[in-house]
Amino acid sequence: MRSSDDGRPHSVRVITGASGQIGGVLARALADKYGPRRVRATFRKRRGTVADLGITWVNGDLLDKESLIAAFTGAETVFHLAALVSIGTVRARDFHRTNVLGTRNVVEAALACGVRRLVHVSSIHAFDQHPLDEVLDESRRPADSRRAAPYDRSKAAGEAEVRCGIDRGLDAVILNPTSVIGPYDGAPSPMGQLFLDLRRRRLPALIAGGYDWVDVRDVSSAAIAAETQGRCGENYLLSGNWHTVQELAELCEQATGVAAPRLQFPIFAARVWAPFQVVLDRFRGRPPLYTPASVRVMAHANRRISSTKARAELGFNPRSLAESIEDTYRWFDEHGMLSEEA
């Protein structure tokens, strides 16, 4: 048998969610490392920014375990990224179906196929953000209380499914990135749309608050490191740096030369306006930018998220927010997404 660069049998790496931003960047990195023919990706409808990469595509559905078994057969490692992520008005049961039952099927399929390692990319929202004045690290309790948002509860429950698999002999690690930004954002994501709206002067005002943003390429690198360096059963928080929305907008202004909005709504006003913004955006035929959920996240996000463990064990070294924003606009420009008509 041929051997890979790390000395193990040369077999397949499988990605669920390769049509998304993180999955697309990860697919490119894995194709560079192992060769496109050694990378397999599941898809339902779209193939995102890696449609022409030359990797193997297999039709798979998180709610169809047999399709996942077909996709995972012969896999050395499965990178599970597919999930329902939304700042809109998604029902709790929809989050549960995809993020919990779907993850359960991934775990079952990985066990059935004898997958050597599962790298489960979860979210910082799987952890309770409170208390906000204390460092949030891997020891923080999960977001499984009734006060947690439905998305947060679904991510915590998804991780519980992975741990059930570990109890049955599955070798798995869990990654918890904060809000992901960066290039290769073809959809675009809500954050990508925010960058485009700032560039096109379509955002009349900002909201107070802030968040921790991390570059998609740094998350991808951590996922690859977790394949061989992560310890079974461990979580690894992948944080960048916390910035206010105003600071983010100013960095966008530096990158584009387009002035950022000077008007800023305080959180209480943003909460009042958010439902009307959702209706307005739907009338315009575009995904909502400000929603009650997104305002709540900006107001109650922990500012002290620690990636110390990932830095020590995975070599995680996140780049600056300024670099991420500059590279995002460069990628948008190269792919014709900065025009008013795009």
N, C-alpha and C positions, 0 to 999 in steps of 0.2 A: 504493500500500500504506500501511496505517496504520503509525505509528512508535511504538515504546515510549518510555518516559521517558528512556532513555539514547541515543536517536537511531538505534538499529538497527531493522531490520525487525521488525514485531510478530509474533513466532512463538512456538512452544511451548517450555516448559521441562518436562522429563520427570524423574521421580524413580523410582528403584527402591528399594524398602524404605520406602515412605511409611506403611505400617502400623506401623512401629516408632516409638520415641519421637523420635529425631532426625528421621526422615523426616516424622513428623506435624507437628512444629514447623516444619520447613522448608516443608512444603506450605502451611501457613497463611501464612507470611511471603511466599512467592512469590505466593500468591493475592491477598494484600493489595497487592503491588507491581505485578503484571501483570494481575490479574483471574482469577477461578477458571477461566474457560474457556480460559485460556492455560496452564494447568497440567495435566499428564497424569501419571498414576501407574500403575505396574504392580502387580498383586496376584495372589495365588494363592488364598487362602482368606479372609483377614480384611482389613478396611480400617482398623482401629485407631481412633484418636481423631478422624480426619478423614473418617469415613464420610459425614457429612452436609454436607461443605464445599462441594459443588457443582463440584468439579474432575472431570476426565474420567478414568475408571478403565478400564484395559485389562488383560485377563488376560495375564500374562506369566510365564515361567519362566526362571530364569537358565541352565538346562540345555537350553533350547530356543531356539536362536539365531534361528530364523524368527519366533518370537513377539516377540523383542526388536526385530527389524528393523521389525515392524509397529508396535510401540510408539514407536520412535525416529523414524519417518518424519516429516519436517517439523520436527524438533526443533532449536532454536537451541543449547540446552545440555542435557546429561544429567548429573544428579546421581546417582551410583551409591553407594547406601547399603546395599542388600540384602546380607546376609552371615549366616553361621552363627557366632553368638557364644555361648559356653557356658563355665561354670565347672564343669560336670559331667563325666561320663565319656563324652565323645563320641569316636568312633574317628577316627584321623588321616585315613582315607580320606574320611570324611564332611566334615571340614573342607576337604580338598583339592577335593572335587567342587564345593562351593558357593563357597568363597573364591578358588579358583584357576581351575578350569575355568569357573565361572560368570562370573568377571571377564574371562576370555579371550573368552567369548561377548559380553559387554558391549562390549569393545573392538572385536571384529569387527563387531558391529552398528553401532556408532558410526561406524566407517570406511565401512561400506557405505552409510550414510544421509547421509554428509557432515555429521555433527554438528560445529558450530563449536567447542565446547569440552566436554570431559568433566571433571567435578569428582569425583574418586574419594575417598570418605571411608574411610580405612583405620583404623589404630589405632596407638597408641604401642607396642603389642606387636610391630609389624613391625620394631622396632629392638632390638638386644641391650641389655638393661638394665645389663650389666656393662661396665666397672667402676662400682660403685655410688657411689664417692666422687668421681667426675668428672661434670661437667656433661654431660647428655644433650641434644644438639641435632641438627640435620639432617645433620651430618657423621658421626654414629655409624654403625657398620656394621650391616647388616641382621641379623635374627634367623634366619639360614639354617643355623646349625650343628646338629649332631645333638643337642647338649645342650639346644637350645631346645624349648619345649613345642610340640606339634602345632599348636595354634591360632596361636602366634607364627610358626611356619614358614609356615603357610598365608597369613598376612597379608603376610609378606615376599614370598612367591612371587606373590601377587596383584598386588603393586606391580610386580614384574618383568614381569608380563603387560602392565600399563599402559605400562611403558617400551618394551616391544616395539612397542606401538601407536604410541608417540611416534616411534620410529625409522622408522615407515611413514607418518608425516605427521599423526598425530593430535595435536591440541592438548589437552593434559591437565595438570592439577595434582593434587596428592595432599595430603590433610589427614590429620593424625594426632592425634586427640583422646586424652586420657587417659580415666579412668573417668567416664562421663557420668551426671549426676544432674539432677533438676529436675522441674518440673511436666509435665503432659500424659503421665503415665506410667500408661497405662490397663491394661497387661497384668497386673500390674506387672512391671518389670524386677527382677533380683536385688537391686539397691540399693533400689528402691522397696519391695520386700518387707521388706528390713531395716528401713526407716523405719516401716513398718506394724507389724512385730513389736515394735519398741521402743515404739511408741504403745500397743499392746495388751498390753504386759507379757508377751510370749511368748518373750522372749529371756533365759534365766537368767544368761548370762555373755557377756563379750566376749572377743575374742582380741587378743593384742598385735600390733604391726605397724601399718602405715598405708598410705596411697596418695595419689595426686594425683587430686582430683576436679574436674571442670569442668562448668559449667551447660550444659544442652542448648540453651538459647536463645543462648548465646554461640557454641556450635559452629555453629548454624544461621546466625547472622549472618556468621560467618567463611566459611561455604560460599557465601553470596550474594556476599560481597566477592570471593571467589576466582574467581567467574564472570568478572569484568571486571578485577580487579586482580592476580590471581595470575600468576606467570610460568610459562610452559610448561615442564614437566619438573621443577618444584621441589616439594619437600615443605615443609609448614608444620606445626610442632608446636603443638597447641592444649592448653596445660596451664592448670590453675587454681592450686591451692596444695596442697602435701603436708600432710596432717594424720594424726595417729594415729586409730585406731578409737575410742579413748577420747575424744579431742577431738570427733570427729564425734557420738558418743553424747551428750556433754554439750551440744552445740548442739541436738540433738534434744530434750533435756530442757528447754532454755530455750524452745524453740518450742512445746512441748506441755504443759509442766508435769508430765509423767510422769517419775518418777525413772529415770535410766539404771541398768543393772545395775552393781553395785559389784565383782562378781567378774570377774577377768580371767585367762584362761588364757595362760601363756607359749607361745611358738611351738612349742617341742618337745612340749608337752602337746597343743596343737591339732592337730599333725601326727598324733599317736597316736590322737586321738579322731575326726578327720575321717571316716574310713571308716565308723565306727559311726553318725555323724550322718547320713551319706548313707542308710544303711539305715533309720534311724529316720524320716527325712523321707519316704522312699518309702512306709513303712508308714502314715504319716499322710496319704498322698495329696497331698503338696505338693512343689514343686521343692526340691532340697537347697540349704541356705543356706551351710553350711560344707562344703567338699570339699577333698580333697588339693590340687587345682589352685588353689583360692581362697586356701588357707593359704600355699601356695608364693608366690603373687603378693604377698600382704601382707608376707611375710618378705623378698622379694628385689626389691621395686619401687624404682626409682631415685628419690631425693628431690630431685634437682636437674635437673628437666626444664625446658628453656628455651623460652619462647614469644617470645623477642625478635624473631625474624624475622617471625612472624605479626603481632606488634604493630606493627612498622615498615611492613610492606607491605600488610597486610589491615585495619589499624585494630582488631585484636583487643584487647579490653579486658575480661577476665573479671571477673565480680562475685564477691563474697565467698561462702564456703561457708555462712555464716550466712544470707545472703539467699536462697540456693538452697534451703536446708532449710525456711525459713519459708514460701516460696512453694510448695514441694512439699506440705507439710501443708495449706496453704490450698486447693490444688487438690484434694487427696484429700478434704477436708471438703466442698467444693462438689459433689463427684461421689459422695458417699455411701460412700466407701471406708474411713472410720475406724471404722465400727461393728464390733462383734465378729463379726457374721454376714456381713460383706462378704467 
